[in-house]
Amino acid sequence: MSACSDTTLKLKLTRGFVIPFAMMFAALSGCGGSDSGPGIDMIPVSGSVVMDGKPLVGAMVEFHPTGGTKGNGAFGLTDEAGKFTLTDFHSNPGCPPGEYGVTFSKLTQPDGSPIPPDSPQGGVGMKEQIPPAYNLFKPNSIVQAATVKSPESTFEFQLDSKFKPPQSFYQD
């Protein structure tokens, strides 16, 4: 076997072991640990989301930690009045104190009607109802931000369905 073939074989074997291990490590790194779950202060967080002056119903609201904020963030779903409360990814109510980038997503069927609860994921065509700038989390180009402080935090987010960020938003 030539040196080139031997190097190629070693590279393929290394990739075969390293890539799955790295993927497993990345998946597990978000679970548990000292900066999530029990032992971290949780602040009650609630608020409302309005798009074009109307309550945004059935939208996912996600708080993504930025800077030195501990934890994995939190999420909530807006109700018929556009109101939400957050829980973390361990089902604890609230969110750790700190700075967050906030994203919003509302998936519907192509005609705008809700996705039936018993539909398999991806089983129906899905359409995002919120402009991409609001549902992409980019730590260096945050469109909506929030600071969570004790004893509790309440937010009112106003979205514009025609919002277009500068082209630089889409560049890394």
Secondary structure, 3 states (H helix, E strand, C coil): CCHHHHHHHHHHHHHHHHHHHHHHHHHHHCCCCCCCCCCCCCECEEEEEEECCEECCCCEEEEEECCCCCCCCEEEECCCCCEEECEECCCCECECCEEEEEEEECEECCCCCCCCCCCCCCCCCCEECCCHHHHCCCCCCCCCEEEECCCCEEEEEEECCCCCCCHHHHCC
